[in-house]
Amino acid sequence: MIRTENLTKHYGKLHALNDLNLEIGKGKVFGFIGPNGAGKSTTMMILSTLLGPTSGRAYVAGYDVIKEPKDVRQVLGYMPDFFGVYDNLKATEYLDFYAGAYNIPHSKRSNLIADLLELVNLSNKADAYVDSLSRGMKQRLGLARCLVHSPEVLILDEPASGLDPRARIEMREILKKLRSMGKTIIISSHILPELAELCDDIGVIEKGNLIACGSVDEVSVETRGIAVMQLKTLDKLEETERILAASPLVKRLDNKGSHFRFHFTGNDSDKAGLLMKLVQEGIPVLHFGDSKENLEDVFLAITEGVGN
Amino acid sequence: MTDFFTNPLIVKEMRERFRTPKTFWILGLYLLVMGAILLGFIFIQQMNSYISPGDNSELFVMLAVIQYGMICFIAPALSAGAISGERERQTLNILLTTHLSPAKIIMSKIVTSLAFIFLLVVTSLPLYSFVILYGGISPTQLLLLLLFFSVNIICFGSIGLFCSTWMKRTGVSTITAYGLSFFLVVGTGLVFIFLGMLIQQMYPEVYVDETVWNLLGIKLLAGMNPPYVLSEILGENIGPKLDWFMPVWAYFSIIYGVLSLILIAGSAYLLRPVRRTWFAWKK
């Protein structure tokens, strides 16, 4: 559904993107991870026909973003990381404007707008002025705006940035609904754990280079040989810490008080070996497994030293 | 054409502008001030002088000059934030990913930016009826004045719009638009006088008396100067008498019309997100 071939973008001497090759299948959710200035937004803007690449090609639903921008815009909904809203417009008028901008006939608009507001849980704010909505609501309205022309592909640049935890959870639920509707979604976020749950694949980008790409597990374990693990014990914390610290496969041991988190560089049998050793030493293990919220660590681990 | 005027951008902009009470206050205040000035002068004239109907176009001239000053002041500013404002509000990128083409966006923006000033001019037309009561002007002059105002509004609006597309910030774009408009209103006149006098001084034996002002180049420059054209329409002569090959208002309208078209086309080109690199302009 989305393909880039050696996509490169230079701003003068700054290399924002270097030979990016991506392939995202239909109906997949692809998470883009990278620090600020890594090239995520540049990639998304090129795919959204807002920026021309210095070299390379990009295709959305088979259309070339440079040669066929109109066709690309028809199949694509783009939500930038920061976007404004128009003063003095009500939520329905705001969506009506964009529906008009996508040439949707008047007769179909009212039902469409009602459905979209329902999808993003803003039905009760239909007649509220956009300016009066909270940041989370504006963000959801922005998402509804992307969906006005029922695009197959959604490009969402940091959709959860600046949202409070509740708004973030609401946004995540909507994204799950969109995934179940079969939309192909590219999403970037610095709230990395959210991507772990949502995405089929992730791409880690740093200084314009794609460092890792694949499923969350592949990126964290198989490709890089790194897993972030969590260990919870009933007591004997000091002894546990000593055993873990002594293991050559354990890195970045972090005592969180109630549990330990650490990077583990071994394979599955090494993990089993470590657990066995802990049990043999009489440690009352409550939980031993991969940390579900470990993308930040994976990200930090695999981008370590890049660009230095 | 109907499609164009019902395009979503025009509907939205009109909705935004005319929904606020501010718009109506400005309109009311403008008419009040213009009316007060006019009635004040009528009152003073009645007190101090003998009025001869059919021979008194002072009020007409005064009203036209005040209104022209207002156009020069408002028209560039109204459109100078049209695109840069969208950019500052961070809505431009979203707009560019819709089916609205850059040309359509630009055309809609010029129509909606200038709709308000056209409204000001049209609503002030009844004020001219007072002036007509006193005679001294013909309906043709009034129509020509309206045409002259329209051409100026469109041209200054196009300058504002071009600057707004070209520059990132509304503040910078407004100042630049004022600068360029100032050049057209005052600069062209100064260049005209300077060049005429220079040529006359350089070749005093060739250009005796006023002949230098009728040189084609010099004359064409004079025809591009709005105050000169306005004075011709009003029947008040400022500057040397020139022999024109066509009505000066027609020449002026063609030149400013073409300039407006070039600026609008340039704006549409600059607004394209991906432009040909050999003629790229930093946005």
HADDOCK unambig.tbl for C-alpha pairs under 7 A between the chains (distance, minus, plus):
assign (segid A and resid 48 and name CA) (segid B and resid 97 and name CA) 6.87 0.50 0.50
assign (segid A and resid 50 and name CA) (segid B and resid 273 and name CA) 5.07 0.50 0.50
assign (segid A and resid 50 and name CA) (segid B and resid 274 and name CA) 6.50 0.50 0.50
assign (segid A and resid 51 and name CA) (segid B and resid 273 and name CA) 6.05 0.50 0.50
assign (segid A and resid 51 and name CA) (segid B and resid 274 and name CA) 5.66 0.50 0.50
assign (segid A and resid 52 and name CA) (segid B and resid 274 and name CA) 5.32 0.50 0.50
assign (segid A and resid 73 and name CA) (segid B and resid 97 and name CA) 5.85 0.50 0.50
assign (segid A and resid 73 and name CA) (segid B and resid 98 and name CA) 6.44 0.50 0.50
assign (segid A and resid 82 and name CA) (segid B and resid 90 and name CA) 6.87 0.50 0.50
assign (segid A and resid 83 and name CA) (segid B and resid 90 and name CA) 4.80 0.50 0.50
assign (segid A and resid 83 and name CA) (segid B and resid 91 and name CA) 5.85 0.50 0.50
assign (segid A and resid 84 and name CA) (segid B and resid 89 and name CA) 5.11 0.50 0.50
assign (segid A and resid 84 and name CA) (segid B and resid 90 and name CA) 4.89 0.50 0.50
assign (segid A and resid 84 and name CA) (segid B and resid 91 and name CA) 5.32 0.50 0.50
assign (segid A and resid 85 and name CA) (segid B and resid 91 and name CA) 6.72 0.50 0.50
assign (segid A and resid 88 and name CA) (segid B and resid 16 and name CA) 5.58 0.50 0.50
assign (segid A and resid 89 and name CA) (segid B and resid 16 and name CA) 6.80 0.50 0.50
assign (segid A and resid 97 and name CA) (segid B and resid 8 and name CA) 5.44 0.50 0.50
assign (segid A and resid 97 and name CA) (segid B and resid 12 and name CA) 6.54 0.50 0.50
assign (segid A and resid 100 and name CA) (segid B and resid 8 and name CA) 5.26 0.50 0.50
assign (segid A and resid 101 and name CA) (segid B and resid 8 and name CA) 5.97 0.50 0.50
assign (segid A and resid 101 and name CA) (segid B and resid 98 and name CA) 5.90 0.50 0.50
assign (segid A and resid 101 and name CA) (segid B and resid 99 and name CA) 5.72 0.50 0.50
assign (segid A and resid 101 and name CA) (segid B and resid 100 and name CA) 5.78 0.50 0.50
assign (segid A and resid 102 and name CA) (segid B and resid 98 and name CA) 5.86 0.50 0.50
assign (segid A and resid 102 and name CA) (segid B and resid 99 and name CA) 5.16 0.50 0.50
